[in-house]
Amino acid sequence: MLSMLLGQSAQQPTGGQSAIFWIVYILFFGVIMYFLLIRPQKKQQKQMDSVRNSVMPGDNIMTTGGFYGVVLDVVDDTVIVEFGNNKNCRIPMHKNAIAEVEKDSEEETDSKKK
C-alpha cells in the first residue's frame, strides 16, 4: 500500500514541468488571439488610413455620423465638406470622421479611357 502511494507520487509531473506547460499554453493562445483579433484590425486600420489620405476635393464621402457630402478642400488632417443642396452648409471636419469615400466620377471616366 505504501509503495503504491510512493509509486503514484513518482509518476506525477514535477512543478517545473507544470510551469512550462502553462507558459506554453498561455503563449499558444496569445498567438492565436493575435492572428484572429489584433492583426486583422491593424490591417483594416491601415486600409482606412490610406483611403482617408487619398481624399481629394470633389470626392463624395460619408461621415461616421451617416451624412453624405462633397469634399471642397483638404488641409492637413482637416477637410471642408459641403452637405446637401444648400451651398452655405460647409463644415470643417477631421479626416477620421470619414467612413467611406467615393471618388469623383471624372477621375473614374479618365481611368477607363486609358
PyRosetta script that sets phi, psi and omega in degrees:
from pyrosetta import init, pose_from_sequence

init()
pose = pose_from_sequence("MLSMLLGQSAQQPTGGQSAIFWIVYILFFGVIMYFLLIRPQKKQQKQMDSVRNSVMPGDNIMTTGGFYGVVLDVVDDTVIVEFGNNKNCRIPMHKNAIAEVEKDSEEETDSKKK")
pose.set_psi(1, -45.6)
pose.set_omega(1, 179.4)
pose.set_phi(2, -65.5)
pose.set_psi(2, -38.6)
pose.set_omega(2, 179.4)
pose.set_phi(3, -67.9)
pose.set_psi(3, -32.2)
pose.set_omega(3, 176.9)
pose.set_phi(4, -65.6)
pose.set_psi(4, -41.4)
pose.set_omega(4, 178.8)
pose.set_phi(5, -65.5)
pose.set_psi(5, -41.2)
pose.set_omega(5, 178.3)
pose.set_phi(6, -68.7)
pose.set_psi(6, -37.3)
pose.set_omega(6, 179.2)
pose.set_phi(7, -66.6)
pose.set_psi(7, -38.6)
pose.set_omega(7, 178.7)
pose.set_phi(8, -69.6)
pose.set_psi(8, -37.8)
pose.set_omega(8, -179.6)
pose.set_phi(9, -69.8)
pose.set_psi(9, -27.8)
pose.set_omega(9, 178.9)
pose.set_phi(10, -73.3)
pose.set_psi(10, -25.0)
pose.set_omega(10, -178.0)
pose.set_phi(11, -86.0)
pose.set_psi(11, -16.3)
pose.set_omega(11, -180.0)
pose.set_phi(12, -71.9)
pose.set_psi(12, 146.2)
pose.set_omega(12, -179.0)
pose.set_phi(13, -66.7)
pose.set_psi(13, 148.0)
pose.set_omega(13, 179.1)
pose.set_phi(14, -78.5)
pose.set_psi(14, 170.9)
pose.set_omega(14, -177.7)
pose.set_phi(15, -63.6)
pose.set_psi(15, -34.5)
pose.set_omega(15, 179.8)
pose.set_phi(16, -66.3)
pose.set_psi(16, -42.1)
pose.set_omega(16, 179.0)
pose.set_phi(17, -66.7)
pose.set_psi(17, -38.5)
pose.set_omega(17, 180.0)
pose.set_phi(18, -66.5)
pose.set_psi(18, -40.3)
pose.set_omega(18, 179.4)
pose.set_phi(19, -65.5)
pose.set_psi(19, -41.8)
pose.set_omega(19, 178.7)
pose.set_phi(20, -63.8)
pose.set_psi(20, -41.1)
pose.set_omega(20, 177.9)
pose.set_phi(21, -58.1)
pose.set_psi(21, -46.6)
pose.set_omega(21, -177.3)
pose.set_phi(22, -69.1)
pose.set_psi(22, -34.9)
pose.set_omega(22, 176.9)
pose.set_phi(23, -65.1)
pose.set_psi(23, -45.9)
pose.set_omega(23, 178.1)
pose.set_phi(24, -64.3)
pose.set_psi(24, -39.9)
pose.set_omega(24, 179.4)
pose.set_phi(25, -60.9)
pose.set_psi(25, -47.0)
pose.set_omega(25, -179.9)
pose.set_phi(26, -67.2)
pose.set_psi(26, -42.1)
pose.set_omega(26, 178.2)
pose.set_phi(27, -63.4)
pose.set_psi(27, -40.2)
pose.set_omega(27, 179.3)
pose.set_phi(28, -60.1)
pose.set_psi(28, -47.7)
pose.set_omega(28, -179.9)
pose.set_phi(29, -72.5)
pose.set_psi(29, -28.1)
pose.set_omega(29, 173.9)
pose.set_phi(30, -64.2)
pose.set_psi(30, -42.3)
pose.set_omega(30, 177.9)
pose.set_phi(31, -65.5)
pose.set_psi(31, -41.2)
pose.set_omega(31, 178.2)
pose.set_phi(32, -62.4)
pose.set_psi(32, -44.0)
pose.set_omega(32, 179.4)
pose.set_phi(33, -62.9)
pose.set_psi(33, -37.9)
pose.set_omega(33, 179.3)
pose.set_phi(34, -62.2)
pose.set_psi(34, -48.7)
pose.set_omega(34, -176.1)
pose.set_phi(35, -74.3)
pose.set_psi(35, -23.9)
pose.set_omega(35, -179.7)
pose.set_phi(36, -92.4)
pose.set_psi(36, -28.6)
pose.set_omega(36, -174.0)
pose.set_phi(37, -117.3)
pose.set_psi(37, -54.4)
pose.set_omega(37, -170.4)
pose.set_phi(38, -74.9)
pose.set_psi(38, -47.2)
pose.set_omega(38, -176.5)
pose.set_phi(39, -62.3)
pose.set_psi(39, -47.1)
pose.set_omega(39, 177.4)
pose.set_phi(40, -62.6)
pose.set_psi(40, -34.5)
pose.set_omega(40, 179.5)
pose.set_phi(41, -67.5)
pose.set_psi(41, -40.8)
pose.set_omega(41, 177.6)
pose.set_phi(42, -65.2)
pose.set_psi(42, -38.3)
pose.set_omega(42, 178.6)
pose.set_phi(43, -64.3)
pose.set_psi(43, -42.8)
pose.set_omega(43, 178.5)
pose.set_phi(44, -66.0)
pose.set_psi(44, -37.8)
pose.set_omega(44, 179.3)
pose.set_phi(45, -65.9)
pose.set_psi(45, -40.6)
pose.set_omega(45, 177.2)
pose.set_phi(46, -63.7)
pose.set_psi(46, -39.3)
pose.set_omega(46, 179.1)
pose.set_phi(47, -65.0)
pose.set_psi(47, -43.8)
pose.set_omega(47, 178.7)
pose.set_phi(48, -66.2)
pose.set_psi(48, -36.6)
pose.set_omega(48, 177.3)
pose.set_phi(49, -63.9)
pose.set_psi(49, -39.6)
pose.set_omega(49, 179.2)
pose.set_phi(50, -68.0)
pose.set_psi(50, -36.2)
pose.set_omega(50, 177.6)
pose.set_phi(51, -66.5)
pose.set_psi(51, -43.6)
pose.set_omega(51, -179.7)
pose.set_phi(52, -66.9)
pose.set_psi(52, -33.9)
pose.set_omega(52, 179.4)
pose.set_phi(53, -75.9)
pose.set_psi(53, -17.3)
pose.set_omega(53, -179.9)
pose.set_phi(54, -92.5)
pose.set_psi(54, 7.1)
pose.set_omega(54, -179.6)
pose.set_phi(55, -67.5)
pose.set_psi(55, 131.2)
pose.set_omega(55, -179.8)
pose.set_phi(56, -125.9)
pose.set_psi(56, 157.0)
pose.set_omega(56, 175.2)
pose.set_phi(57, -58.7)
pose.set_psi(57, 136.1)
pose.set_omega(57, -178.5)
pose.set_phi(58, 100.8)
pose.set_psi(58, -12.6)
pose.set_omega(58, 178.9)
pose.set_phi(59, -74.3)
pose.set_psi(59, 143.5)
pose.set_omega(59, 173.6)
pose.set_phi(60, -88.5)
pose.set_psi(60, 133.2)
pose.set_omega(60, -179.0)
pose.set_phi(61, -129.6)
pose.set_psi(61, 162.1)
pose.set_omega(61, 169.2)
pose.set_phi(62, -122.8)
pose.set_psi(62, 130.8)
pose.set_omega(62, -179.8)
pose.set_phi(63, -83.1)
pose.set_psi(63, 169.7)
pose.set_omega(63, 177.7)
pose.set_phi(64, -66.5)
pose.set_psi(64, -19.6)
pose.set_omega(64, 176.7)
pose.set_phi(65, -84.2)
pose.set_psi(65, -6.2)
pose.set_omega(65, 177.7)
pose.set_phi(66, 95.0)
pose.set_psi(66, 8.7)
pose.set_omega(66, 178.8)
pose.set_phi(67, -88.2)
pose.set_psi(67, 138.6)
pose.set_omega(67, 176.7)
pose.set_phi(68, -99.7)
pose.set_psi(68, 140.2)
pose.set_omega(68, 179.3)
pose.set_phi(69, -158.4)
pose.set_psi(69, 177.9)
pose.set_omega(69, -179.9)
pose.set_phi(70, -117.7)
pose.set_psi(70, 132.2)
pose.set_omega(70, 179.8)
pose.set_phi(71, -75.6)
pose.set_psi(71, 127.2)
pose.set_omega(71, 177.8)
pose.set_phi(72, -97.9)
pose.set_psi(72, -38.1)
pose.set_omega(72, -176.6)
pose.set_phi(73, -153.0)
pose.set_psi(73, 149.7)
pose.set_omega(73, 177.8)
pose.set_phi(74, -125.1)
pose.set_psi(74, 122.4)
pose.set_omega(74, 178.0)
pose.set_phi(75, -131.5)
pose.set_psi(75, 111.0)
pose.set_omega(75, -178.9)
pose.set_phi(76, 51.6)
pose.set_psi(76, -115.1)
pose.set_omega(76, -179.5)
pose.set_phi(77, -99.0)
pose.set_psi(77, 11.2)
pose.set_omega(77, -178.3)
pose.set_phi(78, -115.7)
pose.set_psi(78, 138.5)
pose.set_omega(78, 174.6)
pose.set_phi(79, -122.3)
pose.set_psi(79, 144.5)
pose.set_omega(79, 174.7)
pose.set_phi(80, -102.9)
pose.set_psi(80, 121.3)
pose.set_omega(80, -173.0)
pose.set_phi(81, -117.1)
pose.set_psi(81, 138.4)
pose.set_omega(81, 176.0)
pose.set_phi(82, -104.6)
pose.set_psi(82, 124.9)
pose.set_omega(82, -177.3)
pose.set_phi(83, -107.1)
pose.set_psi(83, 136.9)
pose.set_omega(83, 173.0)
pose.set_phi(84, 68.3)
pose.set_psi(84, -166.2)
pose.set_omega(84, -178.8)
pose.set_phi(85, -83.7)
pose.set_psi(85, -14.8)
pose.set_omega(85, -179.0)
pose.set_phi(86, -75.9)
pose.set_psi(86, 114.7)
pose.set_omega(86, -176.4)
pose.set_phi(87, -73.1)
pose.set_psi(87, -9.7)
pose.set_omega(87, 179.6)
pose.set_phi(88, -92.6)
pose.set_psi(88, -0.8)
pose.set_omega(88, -177.6)
pose.set_phi(89, -95.8)
pose.set_psi(89, 78.3)
pose.set_omega(89, 179.6)
pose.set_phi(90, -115.6)
pose.set_psi(90, 124.1)
pose.set_omega(90, -174.2)
pose.set_phi(91, -126.5)
pose.set_psi(91, 126.8)
pose.set_omega(91, 171.6)
pose.set_phi(92, -78.1)
pose.set_psi(92, 138.3)
pose.set_omega(92, 179.9)
pose.set_phi(93, -146.7)
pose.set_psi(93, 160.9)
pose.set_omega(93, 179.5)
pose.set_phi(94, -77.8)
pose.set_psi(94, 148.6)
pose.set_omega(94, -179.1)
pose.set_phi(95, -61.8)
pose.set_psi(95, -27.7)
pose.set_omega(95, -179.7)
pose.set_phi(96, -66.8)
pose.set_psi(96, -13.6)
pose.set_omega(96, 178.6)
pose.set_phi(97, -84.0)
pose.set_psi(97, -0.2)
pose.set_omega(97, 179.7)
pose.set_phi(98, -87.4)
pose.set_psi(98, 125.1)
pose.set_omega(98, 179.7)
pose.set_phi(99, -98.7)
pose.set_psi(99, -39.1)
pose.set_omega(99, -179.5)
pose.set_phi(100, -140.5)
pose.set_psi(100, 150.4)
pose.set_omega(100, 178.0)
pose.set_phi(101, -130.0)
pose.set_psi(101, 130.1)
pose.set_omega(101, 173.8)
pose.set_phi(102, -116.6)
pose.set_psi(102, 117.7)
pose.set_omega(102, -175.7)
pose.set_phi(103, -64.7)
pose.set_psi(103, 156.0)
pose.set_omega(103, 179.4)
pose.set_phi(104, -59.2)
pose.set_psi(104, 140.3)
pose.set_omega(104, -176.4)
pose.set_phi(105, -66.2)
pose.set_psi(105, -27.3)
pose.set_omega(105, 178.6)
pose.set_phi(106, -65.2)
pose.set_psi(106, -38.9)
pose.set_omega(106, 178.7)
pose.set_phi(107, -66.9)
pose.set_psi(107, -38.0)
pose.set_omega(107, -179.7)
pose.set_phi(108, -66.0)
pose.set_psi(108, -41.8)
pose.set_omega(108, -179.8)
pose.set_phi(109, -69.6)
pose.set_psi(109, -34.2)
pose.set_omega(109, 177.0)
pose.set_phi(110, -65.1)
pose.set_psi(110, -39.8)
pose.set_omega(110, -179.3)
pose.set_phi(111, -71.7)
pose.set_psi(111, -28.5)
pose.set_omega(111, 177.8)
pose.set_phi(112, -73.2)
pose.set_psi(112, -30.7)
pose.set_omega(112, -179.8)
pose.set_phi(113, -69.8)
pose.set_psi(113, -31.5)
pose.set_omega(113, -176.3)
pose.set_phi(114, -80.3)
pose.dump_pdb("model.pdb")
